[in-house]
Amino acid sequence: MSLVPKAPALEAAPAAAAHLASWPKRLKRAVRYFFLRCALALVGLLPAKLAGRLGESFGALAFALARRERRKALASLSMAFPELGEAERRSLARACFRHLGRCAFELSCVRQLDSRVEEWVEWPEADRKVLEAALGKGRGVVFVSGHVGNWELLARRVALAGFPCQTIAKEATDLRLTRLIERFRSSAGLRSIWRGQPGAVKQMLRSLKAGEILGLLIDQDTKVQSVFVPFFGRPASTPRAAADLALRTGAAVVLGFCHRQAGGKYRLSMREVAAPDLGSREEAVHSLTALLSSGIESAIRQAPEQWVWMHQRWKTRPAPA
């Protein structure tokens, strides 16, 4: 048996099969991309605060019209918060849609945000020192977060401050969308490692060896190597790549979030998570993943309307004992 941990499993690249799609699908994607670009251009002309309010209205409209996504959100909330009444969960789901609409519209005004990023996104000195101290250890940083608050602004704020960052991301089924996301992130100096591309694992290891920050979101049920750990009291299939990379390389592990505050602006929070010192590598991976997932759950509980409840987090079930 090999003593070297397996590299994080990667999904097949969506772009590799994009050309096999039928022409109706290709047409639908082209039309969707055209309208998306038009919407981004138009919203980008608005003041960021106005765009945010408009985004909330758009999110409320989506909650009313997108029945399938609304049902998913309500189902997830009933599993996470069984103690809440139906009216409370419905109100929370609506607030979730409004929050995501605001985030999307604000990011359309990214040029305005970049010029005033320190005003829009507060980064307390104590939290900044957490990241600096982790980087100072010289083995890179595995930076873990979730789809909480505004995760794009989190990465952007750190990159614009001059920290060397790469994020691991999944390619869109439409190559044009992937390129659009890549241009958006690279405009802040943020590089992306697309997990469906050849050599992605080597890029991750190379990034950590160079002493950089490698960002991962591990709060979704995806088709990658995972372990079951508790999430809101239920076993949830959780990507193990962050724990594998940290234990394999000795990189520091930092957990961080970007929550929206009452006034509409954002605040970063960060803390280092110590990797467990256990006899078995597999036990250590499971324990570290559980610690990170617990930290994400705590961040969600701070502002439950700021998580993506329409995601089916408990879709994959553990095999029968």
LINVENPE-V778404 format. One record per backbone hydrogen bond with DSSP energy under -1.0 kcal/mol. NH is the residue of the N-H (numbers start at 1). CO is the residue of the C=O. Records with the same first field share a line. If there is no record, write none. Layout:
BEGIN
NH: CO / CO
END
This chain:
BEGIN
17: 14
20: 17
21: 18
26: 22
27: 23
28: 24
29: 25
30: 26
31: 27
32: 28
33: 29
34: 30
35: 31
36: 32
37: 33
38: 34
39: 35
40: 36
41: 37
42: 38
43: 39
44: 40
45: 42
46: 43
51: 47
52: 48
53: 49
54: 50
55: 51
56: 52
57: 53
58: 54
59: 55
60: 56
61: 57
62: 58
63: 59
64: 60
65: 61
66: 62
67: 65
70: 66
71: 67
72: 68
73: 69
74: 70
75: 71
76: 72
77: 73
78: 74
79: 75
80: 76
81: 77
84: 81
89: 85
90: 86
91: 87
92: 88
93: 89
94: 90
95: 91
96: 92
97: 93
98: 94
99: 95
100: 96
101: 97
102: 98
103: 99
104: 100
105: 101
106: 102
107: 103
109: 106
110: 107
113: 109
114: 110
115: 111
117: 114
119: 116
120: 116
121: 117
122: 266
128: 124
129: 125
130: 126
131: 127
132: 128
133: 129
134: 130
135: 131
136: 132
137: 134
138: 135
141: 212
142: 252
143: 214
144: 254
145: 216
148: 146
149: 306
150: 258
154: 150
155: 151
156: 152
157: 153
158: 154
159: 155
160: 156
162: 159
163: 158
166: 213
167: 191
168: 215
169: 193
178: 174
179: 175
180: 176
181: 177
182: 178
183: 179
184: 180
185: 181
186: 182
187: 183
188: 185
189: 186
190: 185
191: 165
193: 167
195: 169
197: 194
200: 197
203: 199
204: 200
205: 201
206: 202
207: 203
208: 204
209: 205
210: 206
211: 208
212: 207
213: 164
214: 141
215: 166
216: 143
218: 145
224: 222
227: 238
229: 236
231: 234
234: 231
236: 229
238: 227
240: 225
244: 240
245: 241
246: 242
247: 243
248: 244
249: 245
250: 246
252: 140
254: 142
255: 271
256: 144
257: 269
259: 267
261: 265
264: 261
266: 120
267: 259
268: 122
269: 257
271: 255
273: 253
278: 276
284: 280
285: 281
286: 282
287: 283
288: 284
289: 285
290: 286
291: 287
292: 288
293: 289
294: 290
295: 291
296: 292
297: 293
298: 294
299: 295
300: 296
301: 297
302: 298
306: 303
309: 307
311: 308
313: 311
315: 312
END
